[in-house]
Amino acid sequence: MTDSPSAPDTPAAAITGGCQCGAVRYTVTAAPLGMARCHCTTCQAQSASAFGLSLFVPTEGFALTGETRIFEVTADSGRLKHCHFCPACGTRVYHITAGGAPGVAVKGGTLDAGHGFRPVADFYTDRRLPWVAPIPGALDFPRDPGDMRAVFDAFSTTRFYDDTAATYADWSTPERVPGTLAGFLARFDAPCDLMDLGCGAGWAAAAMRAAGHRVTALDASPGLAAEAAARHGLSVRIARVERLADEAAFDGIWAHYSLQHAARAAMPDILARIARALHPGGRLLIGLQAGSEDRRDGLGRHYAYYRPEEMRTLLTDAGFTDIAIDSRPGKHYDGHPSENLTIEARRNA
């Protein structure tokens, strides 16, 4: 994902669902907050399956018809969970957890077909059954995540890029290779191993390949990955930058306006992961927007903004040297002006 006020208040159409027998129905008229799988033993039992699937929605946007009964249980997190089910067919319809995630946790299997939502996180992965595959591009938490902000931010950001993949790809793809990328590529004698970390629609990865390099493209948005495949024939690894796990695999990493979507608290670990993924002496280019906030923009995307000296310190602490930072004016996808930072650095040899 590459490239600012809060997420849309309402979904494009109401979300509906209900129990197996139809006696209990619900309508969601507010934008969902997030979707996740939970592998705790409580959720395995309530779903009579390998995991529980929940769509988190605001309480004020959730309307129910029909009567439910309530089963109370103390979850693996230690919190009291109020589980609403249909008294006729027994379907678990939704949960409300005391002191847990805000709003209502609608059980994913009760959603009517065609909702199109994807889970962006796995909870209690230390109890995930060994034959259940991780979700490509998802966050994973060994236990209860506690603060759900990272999950909700990931859901809103990924949903934006998935929903607008084609139009965003048109907007973000330059007519020719920009000078920033040309200068980065000039530092390498082909063929080298390069990574486009947060490749978006794949234009930079395609240019790297055309220059004779071996390219690995990674992005968290399945929608943008599909655009990269359709437009450039790229095979994109669907994963989050927070989960980069390559070791000494690349001569250079291009992270062009992708790291800004991760939580500010995650940046030190992300830069450490990037350093480990580079060969000693390998080069890194980062594009970011300058600032000091950590918030969502008017399109629902989460942004963390950084000042130049803050990034210099973070990169130094992560094991980078020869740090050069350039600042110039730019603009967001929504047309608002921005201050763009281009940061180059080299991993310590």
C-alpha positions in Angstrom: 0.0 0.0 0.0 1.6 3.3 -1.0 1.0 7.0 -1.3 -5.3 12.9 4.5 -9.9 13.7 8.3 -11.9 9.9 10.0 -13.3 6.8 8.4 -16.6 7.0 6.5 -19.5 7.0 8.9 -21.7 4.5 7.0 -21.1 1.6 4.7 -22.2 1.8 1.1 -25.2 -0.4 1.9 -26.6 -1.8 5.0 -25.1 -5.1 6.3 -27.6 -7.8 7.2 -27.6 -11.2 8.7 -29.3 -13.5 11.2 -29.6 -16.9 12.8 -30.0 -20.2 11.0 -33.8 -20.4 11.4 -34.5 -16.8 10.6 -36.2 -15.9 13.9 -33.4 -13.4 14.7 -32.3 -10.8 12.2 -30.0 -7.8 12.4 -29.1 -4.8 10.3 -25.8 -2.8 10.6 -26.0 0.7 9.3 -22.6 2.0 10.6 -19.2 1.3 9.0 -17.7 -1.8 10.5 -14.7 -1.3 12.8 -12.8 -4.5 12.0 -12.9 -8.3 11.4 -10.8 -10.9 13.1 -10.5 -14.6 13.8 -10.0 -15.8 17.4 -8.4 -19.2 18.1 -9.0 -19.2 21.9 -10.6 -22.3 23.3 -13.7 -20.4 24.2 -14.2 -19.3 20.6 -13.4 -22.8 19.3 -16.1 -24.2 21.6 -18.8 -21.5 20.8 -18.3 -22.0 17.0 -18.0 -25.8 17.3 -15.1 -25.3 14.8 -11.4 -24.3 14.6 -11.9 -20.6 15.4 -14.4 -17.9 16.0 -15.0 -15.1 13.3 -16.2 -11.7 14.4 -17.1 -8.5 12.6 -16.9 -5.6 15.1 -19.5 -2.9 14.6 -20.5 0.2 16.5 -23.4 -0.4 19.0 -25.3 2.6 17.7 -25.4 1.1 14.2 -26.6 -2.3 15.2 -30.4 -3.1 15.1 -31.9 -6.4 16.1 -35.3 -8.0 15.4 -36.4 -11.1 17.3 -35.6 -12.2 20.7 -32.2 -13.6 21.9 -31.2 -15.4 25.0 -27.9 -14.6 26.8 -25.2 -17.1 27.8 -22.5 -15.6 30.0 -19.0 -17.0 30.0 -15.6 -15.9 31.2 -13.4 -15.9 28.1 -9.7 -17.0 27.9 -8.9 -13.2 28.3 -10.5 -13.3 31.8 -13.3 -10.9 30.6 -17.0 -11.7 31.0 -18.6 -12.2 27.6 -22.4 -11.8 27.0 -23.2 -14.3 24.2 -26.5 -13.7 22.5 -28.1 -16.7 20.7 -31.4 -17.6 19.1 -33.5 -19.7 21.5 -35.1 -21.6 18.6 -32.1 -22.8 16.6 -29.3 -22.1 19.0 -27.2 -20.0 16.6 -24.7 -17.7 18.3 -25.5 -14.3 16.8 -23.4 -11.7 18.6 -21.2 -11.1 21.6 -20.6 -8.1 23.9 -17.5 -8.4 26.1 -17.2 -6.4 29.3 -14.1 -4.3 29.1 -13.2 -5.8 25.8 -13.5 -4.6 22.2 -15.9 -1.7 21.8 -19.3 -2.2 20.2 -20.8 -5.5 19.1 -19.0 -8.6 17.9 -21.3 -10.0 15.2 -20.5 -13.6 14.5 -19.1 -13.9 11.0 -21.0 -17.0 10.0 -24.4 -15.2 10.5 -23.7 -12.5 7.9 -25.7 -12.7 4.7 -23.7 -13.7 1.7 -21.9 -11.1 -0.4 -20.6 -8.9 2.4 -17.0 -9.1 1.1 -15.2 -8.5 4.4 -11.9 -10.1 5.2 -10.4 -10.7 8.6 -7.3 -8.6 9.2 -6.1 -10.3 12.4 -5.7 -13.6 14.2 -6.1 -13.6 18.0 -4.6 -16.4 20.3 -2.4 -17.7 17.7 -0.6 -19.8 20.4 -3.8 -21.9 20.4 -4.4 -22.0 16.6 -4.8 -25.5 15.4 -1.7 -26.6 13.4 -3.6 -27.3 10.2 -5.2 -23.8 10.1 -3.2 -21.5 7.9 -2.4 -17.9 8.8 -4.2 -15.2 6.9 -1.9 -13.6 4.3 -1.3 -10.0 5.2 -3.0 -10.2 8.6 -1.8 -9.1 12.1 -1.3 -12.0 14.5 -1.4 -11.8 18.3 -0.3 -14.8 20.4 -3.0 -13.8 23.0 -5.8 -11.2 23.4 -4.6 -7.9 21.7 -6.0 -5.7 24.4 -6.1 -2.4 22.6 -8.0 -3.0 19.4 -6.8 0.2 17.6 -4.2 -1.6 15.5 -6.8 -4.1 14.3 -9.3 -1.4 13.5 -6.7 0.8 11.7 -5.5 -2.2 9.6 -9.1 -3.1 8.7 -10.0 0.5 7.6 -6.8 1.0 5.7 -6.8 -2.3 3.9 -10.4 -1.9 3.1 -9.8 1.4 1.4 -7.1 0.0 -0.8 -9.1 -3.1 -1.7 -12.2 -1.1 -2.5 -10.4 1.5 -4.6 -7.6 -0.7 -6.0 -8.2 0.1 -9.7 -8.7 3.9 -9.4 -5.9 4.2 -6.8 -3.6 2.3 -9.2 -4.4 4.7 -12.0 -3.7 7.7 -9.7 -0.5 6.4 -8.2 1.2 5.0 -11.3 3.5 7.6 -12.9 3.8 8.1 -16.6 7.5 7.5 -16.5 10.1 6.2 -14.0 10.4 9.1 -11.5 13.9 10.5 -10.6 13.7 9.1 -7.1 13.5 5.5 -8.3 15.9 6.1 -11.1 18.5 7.4 -8.6 17.9 4.5 -6.3 18.3 1.9 -9.2 21.5 3.7 -10.3 23.2 2.5 -7.0 22.9 -1.2 -8.1 24.6 -3.1 -10.9 22.1 -5.6 -12.3 21.2 -8.2 -11.5 20.6 -7.5 -7.8 18.0 -8.7 -5.3 15.6 -5.9 -4.6 12.4 -5.7 -2.6 9.4 -3.4 -3.2 8.1 -3.2 0.4 4.5 -2.1 0.1 4.4 -2.3 -3.7 0.8 -1.0 -4.3 -0.1 -1.5 -7.9 3.4 -2.6 -8.7 4.8 0.2 -11.0 8.1 0.4 -9.1 8.6 -3.4 -8.9 8.0 -3.5 -12.7 10.6 -0.8 -13.3 13.1 -2.7 -11.1 12.5 -5.9 -13.1 12.8 -4.0 -16.4 16.2 -2.8 -15.2 17.4 -6.4 -14.9 16.9 -7.0 -11.2 15.4 -9.9 -9.3 12.4 -8.4 -7.5 10.3 -9.4 -4.5 7.0 -7.4 -4.2 5.1 -7.3 -1.0 1.8 -5.6 0.0 -0.9 -6.0 2.6 -3.8 -5.3 0.2 -5.1 -8.3 -1.9 -6.9 -5.8 -4.1 -3.7 -3.9 -5.0 -1.8 -7.2 -5.4 -4.4 -8.2 -8.0 -3.8 -4.9 -9.8 0.0 -5.5 -9.8 -0.6 -9.0 -11.2 -3.0 -7.7 -13.9 -1.0 -4.7 -14.9 2.6 -5.9 -14.6 2.4 -9.7 -14.3 3.8 -9.5 -10.8 3.4 -12.2 -8.1 3.0 -10.2 -4.9 3.6 -11.6 -1.5 0.5 -10.6 0.6 1.9 -9.6 4.0 2.3 -6.7 6.3 5.5 -4.8 6.8 5.3 -5.5 10.5 5.8 -9.2 9.7 8.8 -9.0 7.4 11.0 -11.9 8.3 13.6 -12.3 5.5 17.2 -12.6 6.6 20.1 -11.0 4.6 18.1 -11.5 1.4 18.2 -8.2 -0.4 20.7 -5.7 -1.8 18.1 -2.9 -1.6 14.7 -2.3 -0.2 12.3 0.4 -1.6 9.6 1.3 0.9 7.8 4.1 -0.9 5.0 5.6 1.2 4.1 2.2 2.8 5.7 2.3 6.3 3.5 5.3 7.2 0.4 3.0 7.5 1.9 1.0 10.5 1.5 2.1 14.0 4.1 4.6 15.3 5.0 2.2 18.1 5.8 -0.5 15.6 8.4 1.6 13.6 11.5 0.6 15.6 10.8 -3.1 15.1 9.9 -2.5 11.4 13.3 -0.8 10.8 15.1 -3.6 12.6 13.3 -6.1 10.5 14.3 -4.2 7.3 17.9 -4.1 8.5 17.9 -7.9 9.0 16.4 -8.4 5.6 19.2 -6.5 3.9 22.7 -7.7 3.1 25.4 -5.9 5.1 25.9 -2.6 3.2 22.5 -3.0 1.6 20.5 0.2 0.7 17.1 1.4 1.9 14.9 4.1 0.5 11.8 5.3 2.4 9.1 7.7 1.4 7.1 9.2 4.2 5.0 12.3 4.9 6.3 14.7 7.5 4.6 15.5 10.8 4.1 14.3 14.3 0.6 12.8 14.4 -0.8 9.3 14.4 -4.3 9.3 13.0 -6.7 8.4 10.2 -7.3 10.6 7.2 -10.6 11.4 5.7 -10.6 8.2 3.6 -10.2 6.0 6.6 -6.5 5.2 6.2 -4.2 5.2 9.2 -1.1 7.4 9.0 1.8 7.8 11.3 3.8 11.0 10.5 7.5 11.6 11.4 9.9 14.5 11.6 13.2 14.2 9.8 15.4 14.1 12.9 13.1 11.5 14.5 13.6 9.2 11.5 17.4 9.8 11.6 17.4 8.6 15.2 15.2 5.6 14.5 17.4 4.5 11.6 20.6 4.9 13.5 19.2 2.8 16.3 18.2 0.1 13.8 21.7 -0.2 12.5 21.7 2.2 9.5 24.3 4.8 8.4 24.9 7.3 5.6 21.4 8.7 6.2 20.3 11.4 3.8 16.8 13.1 4.1 15.2 15.3 1.4 12.0 17.2 1.9 9.7 18.6 -0.8 6.0 19.5 -1.2 3.5 16.9 -2.4 -0.2 16.0 -2.1 -2.4 13.3 -0.7 -4.8 11.1 -2.8 -7.6 13.4 -1.6 -5.8 16.4 -2.9 -4.6 17.9 0.4 -1.0 19.2 0.4 1.7 17.3 2.2 5.4 17.6 3.0 7.1 14.5 1.6 10.3 13.0 2.9 12.6 10.9 0.9 15.1 9.1 3.1 18.1 7.0 2.0 20.2 4.9 4.3 22.7 2.0 4.2 22.8 -0.9 6.5 26.0 -1.1 8.5 28.5 -3.4 6.9 
